Every structure is written in structure tokens, then in C-alpha cells.
Amino acid sequence: MTLQTEHPTPTPGMAELNRQMLVILDFGSQYSELIARRIRETEVYSEVLSFRTSIEQLKQLNPKGIILSGGPNSVYAEYAPHCDPEIWNLGIPILGVCYGMQLMVQQLGGRVEQADRGEYGKASLHIDDPTDLLTNVNNGATMWMSHGDSVTHLPEGFEVLAHTDNTPSAAIAHPERRFYGVQFHPEVVHSDGGQALIRNFVYHICNCEPTWTTEAFVEEAIREVKARVGEKRVLLALSGGVDSSTLAFLLHKAIGDQLTCMFIDQGFMRKKEPERLVDLFRDKFHIDVEYINARDRFLARVEGITDPEEKRKRIGHEFIRVFEEESRRLGPFDYLAQGTLYPDVIESADTNIDPKTGERVAVKIKSHHNVGGLPKDLQFKLVEPLRKLFKDEVRKVGRSVGLPEEIVRRHPFPGPGLAIRILGEVTAEKLNILRDADYIVREEIRIQGLYHDFWQAFAVLLPVRSVGVMGDQRTYAYPIVLRLVSSEDGMTADWSRAPYELLETISNRIVNEVEGVNRVVYDITSKPPGTIEWE
């Protein structure tokens, strides 16, 4: 059994919803998936595919338009990635973004050269033609630039739509062929009017209709699950997060009692969460949940381990062992359901272009417990109804299928749980300390009505001790790090400017109520350069 960790081969699933599809050809940009999200916000389906996707595959998909992503390379470099030049003969609209625009220019007879001055960050867009692609985009709007090359000669038939102080051809068009290019990134939040530009391309240039709605997705997903599964049994490893919980509710709607959820308590969950989860699913919603208490096993597996990747691997391997044993006990099952999403796939095997060879290379950021890793001898067929969705779309689906709001808006929580929020060796003592501290963080932001102001808010336990004074006595205890971040999708994040009163209350409570802690510090690192989690 193999889970995809790179761009999937185009498949005809969700046929009716996908008939309005737009394709993004990825040239190694960190923003390719963000382009897809922005398109889906217009209620039109989009999919990210490799720049190597053949013209035959594109014809089979029959997209309404194509977007060429940005990328880290120069189009004139020896090993620069190129798409099949036959795409220019498909007769459909094409939008090139940054590198994608430069590739369009080069392949159609123009010229791209290294700029005298690169352009990075915010730039004011001076609009020369306010119609078509730039309708409803304000003159002087701020756009996000990130390029060291510029177009120095346009191909025949192209015209300039907009410029900046440093870039004469910031937006271009060949209106008759419906080819467009922008040197900036309209998909990022820093670009004012970027979404208006995307809507213009989607609706007015590609003539798409808004068929990618939550209700339509749910109806189609239920039909596909019923058709695929039939009368067979399905097993789902339930974590209590938004993804697996949404999947559980969706599958229960589709196949009812044919679904069995397995919740493996590895001992790294937050305080009171395992009991709350089982009670909610079993008692309130009557979804079959098998609770497996494996706390001692997992703690023994990470004893003495300090390397974060090794911890993740050991927890992942033990999860597989427990899963194998319990699935055979509860089985047989024909299908395994997984809540795999695009972000899981991206972070497990991010793909880039090697500038020396032109080959795509995998850059491992960190291991995910739910992408890959399951043994090949498990005789399951996969059911992955959510694998094309982003987190914000999953939340919408969760609401649509009746998932309680407390889970829909639950902060993301890593598969290895608190084990990777304890730096260094994990022990029972440290777990108890961190559970209590983390509970105070979550309780206080709820009391003050700020829970939904953060993407994530949690505590981290450091493997060091510092001197303190409590009750005229010298203490030598652990510090707790507070990590409160703001984000749209977890791909990038900024540290939250939390109210000082909140931080003060949390700090006072932790130091006074959690034995073994005498200091609280606040992490003000964004992602990048840091990650949201500490391990």
C-alpha cells in the first residue's frame, strides 16, 4: 500500500465537480498550493500538478484554464524547468505568475534577463490598462514581488497591462489568445487586489462556474464512498483532530455502522482530551469507537530518546504495531480510511527543482504520522475522501456534516502530541508538568474569549532548569515556553501579539499551580525561519 507524497497523477474522480477545473503547473514555488486555495475560494476546483504533466494528461483533464506557478530558477538557466510547449496550442486561457510569466515570455519568443535591480517585497502597481485581468484592481495597489529577473522584450502580440517603478512589464497580456502574465504574486495576503485579479481570471477569462461548494463536495463524496465500499467494513484511526473527526462524521453519514473508529491513546494527548473524545463520539453521536489504552507501551518506546526525528519515528512505528494488533483483533476490515490532506503531503515530501540537474528533489521537513509509513502487508484498500482538501475546506465540510464546533475550530495538534513539545527525553513526570501547563494556556484563552484569535496556542517544556525564588526559598525548576501563533493554513505563521494581561495571567497561574516550573517565556519567532512546533 503506497500513499502519494508528491504531485498526484491526474485522476478523473469527482467528475461533475471537476468539470470546471483549473490546473496549476508547479515549478517549485512555495506558493503553488496557495494559488490553488485562492481559486477554490471562488468556488472553482483547482489542482496542483507537476510542470512535467504531459499534454495528453492535460487534454484528458480538459481544464478551463492553466496557471503557471512561480519558482526559484531562472528561465535562461541550463537546467531550468520547462513545461510542454504544446500547452500554448490548447486554446485555453493561461496565466503565468512570476517564473511562470517569464517562461511564457521566453517560450513565445520574448526575452528575459537578469534585472539591474531585483524586486522583493511590497511594490506599488501602476495600472496602464484597467480592464480585463485588472478589473477592480486599484491603481497604486500594493503587490508582493519576489524576482531577480525581468522581461526585457515582449513576444509578438503581447501588451503591457501594468508596471512598477522597477519593473516595466509587471502585468502583460495577449488578449486574442487569452495569455496573461504577472510578475508579482496575487495569491499572497500582502497583495492588495490579488484575489480580485484571480477572480477576473477564473470567471471572466476562463468563464468558470462556481460548482466547487461544500454541499456539492459532501454529496459527491458520500456517493463515491458508498459506490467504492459497498457493504464492506471500514476502519478509521481516530485522533480527535479536525481531519479525522470530519472524516468519521462523513463516513458515518455514508456507511453508518460499517465504520469502526479506533482511538489509540498513546499517552501524549492533552489533559482530559481522550475521555472527552470517546464520550462525545460514542454517547452523543453513536459512532463506534474502540478505545485502546497504550500509554505504557509508547512511553517505554521513547525512553532515553532525545533526537526529535527519532522520537517521531519510534512513536510512528509503535502506532503501526498497535494498529496492526488491534485491527486484526477487531477485523477483518477491507478498507482503511485516512484523513490525508494537501498540507500533510506537502510537508512530508516538499518538492523543489535542483538547479544543477533540473530534477525534482524531495526536501524532508519532518515526518508525519499519517502520510506513508503504514506497512505494505496490511491488506487494506484506501479510502481518502479529504485528500484534495485544504484545512479551511475541511472545517467547512465538518460543519456541513454536523461536527461540533468545538472540534471544527479546534487548534491543530501534532500526531506525536506532547512528546514533541517536550524537548529532549520524554518522561511521565515531564508529561504531567506539560499537561497541566498546557491546560492552563487553553483554559485562559477560552476564559478571555481569545481561543479563535490564534491558529495555535500551547506550551513547550525545555530540558533545562533555572534558578528562581518562591516563598523566600531558592528553586531550581523547568521553564515553560508559550507558543501563540497566527496563520491561515499553517504553511507560514507569525507570532501573535497577545495581550500582556493574558500572558501575565497565564504565567502567574503556571508558576503557582504547576509543580516543577518556575519560569515562563514567550516565543516571538515566525515561520519561517522557525516552525510552529519546536520539534
Phi, psi and omega in degrees: 000125184236132175258137181288136177234012172230189181301128182288152170294134182304132179232154187274016181298160181053046191305314184293320179289328186275358184293342176262023189296142164246142181251134171254119174270122189267124178252024177098015181284146174285350184253005185301314180292332177292323174302315179300318179298317181296322178294318181294335175296340175273005181067036173235134183289142176219154182217139179265124179234160178296149176298343180276359180306129186287159178295329178294319178295320179296319179296322179296321179289331178054056182290157177280342179189166181230140173242129176265122187284174170285187180181164186276355187263171171258136186294337181270358179292157186300318185251028180297138180288134178234147174269171177297119182297348178292347179298335180288350180254009180285340179078021180239160179296144177225131176243123176259132181246118177058252177304322180299322176293316181296322177295318177302313181299313183296313184290339181259012171105004178270194183223139177234133182222164175295132183284151174298323178227123174291168181224114184227134181094207187281141177215146179276132182264119177262114188272126178265331178225103186277013181256179173059245185298328187257018175301133179069013171261121186290139173297132184088006179299147179278129177236152184266119182254150176199074183209146175249351177250159178217157175283124180253345178209125181278147174294162180300135178092351180270152176223158180274130177261330183199160178217166171238178181299329183253348186232105182297329181242075181277336175213133184225164180204148165242087190303322182296320181268355180061044174255133183223151177216142175229135181279345182261180180249097181290345186280341184276155184293339182287346182269108177291132180078004180297319180290328176297319177298315180297318178298321177300316180293315184294309188271311189272332181263316180270349179057042178279159175246148183281083181257348183272077180250160180299314182298317180295320179298313182299314180300315181291320180297317179297317178299316182293320179297314179301315181293322183284316188276323183065234181260009184283164179268147182234136178249134178232128173278109186267128179254340184096355177281177182298318186293305183291328179290317176299317179297320179299314180294319179297314181292324179296324175295325185279317190231002174058234186287357173290347181266132170238126177260134177248118176254112179264112178274102184270003177087003183248016178280167177284163185303128176072359184289317181302315182295318180296319182296309183297316179299317183296311184289315184288307191278319185272321186247359173056040174260130184295115178235124174264115181271125181243114178271105181236028186301313183296321181298314183291320180296321178295327183290332182256007180301127177079358183269128180245337181288125186297322180290323177294321176301311180302316181296315181295319178295318178298316180294319179293323176302317180297316181298313179296317181300315179301310183300312185286327179292326177289324178292320184272344188282195008278153175237145178264331186233145173246124178264136179227141180267045182291133178240169175306311181301325176301313183294317183298312185286336180282328178210074178293141184247138178223170180256124176286118184294342181272328185246342184078003181273153174280134179238148179270130177247108185279121177269305175197158181282139173252142183284346188245013174233116183072185171090336179287140186296144184291340183274000172286119188273065178246150165260141186276141170237115184226069184295340185259006192294344178262001188262150169269167186301319181295327178288324178297318179299319178296318178296318179304313178298320184295328182263008173094015179293133180302146183299330180296334176268320180305318184256017178294139177297144175303145181222129185292151179304314178288356174063218184294345181298333178258009170253003168251108181287137183084207185292140177263127177230165178298321179297313181294322178298318180295319178298311184292321178303313182294318179293316180296323179297321179295318178302309183292321181295318183291320180290333174287315180303320183271008176068030185245006186305316185275003174279349183242147171286315174214147177214117185203176180248151177233138178255124181269150183273038179226166176232151180227161182279141175215176178230123178223120181061039181066012178248143176287134176241157176221095192219177184282149168266148173251134175260130173268132179236104178239119186230156175245140182196163174263323186218003180084349179288320170232157181204154177235148177291141185278138176275072184291148178301139180301325180298322178295312181299320180296316181296314179299314181299313181298317181294316181298312182296324183275332188254340184254111180292133179102000179236133178228009182205141177231130179235163185240127181276117180246041179257134177271169175243119347289169011276340179276180169249167179294308175284158179272340177229000000 
